[in-house]
Amino acid sequence: MATIGFIGLGNMGGPMAINLVKAGHSVKAFDLFEEAMQRVVAEGAQAASSAVDAATDVDFLISMLPAGKHVEGLFVTGDQPLFDVVRKDTLIIDSSTIDAATAQRVSAAGAERGISFIDAPVSGGVGGAKAGTLAFMVGASDEQFSSAKPVLECMGKNIFHAGDHGAGQIAKACNNMMLAILMTGTCEALNMGIKNGLDPAVLSEIMKQSSGNNWALQVYNPVPGVMDGVPASNDYQGGFQVDLMFKDLGLAMDLSQQSASPVPMGSQARALFNLHKSKGNGGLDFSSVLKLYQDS
Ligand code: NAD
């Protein structure tokens, strides 16, 4: 069993770290927010006194932070860059969703010092983090991927090697742009059906068995009461926040600009989430974008 440092114990990182403990690893956990850290310590992790402490003398170091600036600050540009602290044989796995350019820059800065830093963002939400069923999209060399895989398998069900450094973040941006398009399209169709007198449960079932079938209809219906256990049936609480979806669509727009890829559907979805967020809905689950259609 390995010794693993874990930094960033929020909605996602907390349950991921707990799954590592449950798998028998020795976990040194750190978060700036004491309460988040104590939740993980209560499940058997060791409380690290600082990020430096969590990064010192570990086989793996995992980070699960909000955005690229936090990741780059922690490892490269901050007051106590962790690249100055980690052992050369520590494999650093960043599972935050950040822009691919930052992931590549941090990885290159590590490589210059003989340190391995790979990107491994996740899909599957808080439910997947708790259940240990996340999908990991990994940007790494073959050797780094092989080393990371057994650890990632303690937290996820599907572990993909997307390509070299940064490729995991590119896959994640593509996936979440697709998800935003699917969810807004599903809301659009369901709202039109409802306005024309259809029962949303019946319409959902028809589309699920027809060519409009998609992930939102299958497991994440946006209309309250159609499906049990989804955020729509819980006042759009929990799940994946509009703020985070908006952030991820920003990453997709950056990527499209850097690669001159046309994304008319993605940018339209981003505009819709932007409007929804500007009406004070940033903290709600992203399926609440249905309200934008219902209110207009
Ligand atoms: P969160 O805000 O709940 O957690 C982030 C944690 O990082 C916080 O507890 C914060 O205190 C801590 N933190 C920030 N800077 C730190 C530092 N320098 N040192 C130590 N701790 C620090 O966010 P989350 O929902 O857990 O998301 C984390 C990442 O995962 C984000 O990049 C997000 O886009 C991505 N993600 C989230 C979901 C989801 O459904 N929530 C799904 C997939 C991916």
Residues whose N, C-alpha, C, O or C-beta is under 5 A from the ligand:
A	BS01	NAD	I7 G8 L9 G10 N11 M12 G13 F30 D31 L32 F33 A36 M64 L65 P66 A67 H70 S95 S96 T97 V122 S123 G125 V126 G239 F240 L244
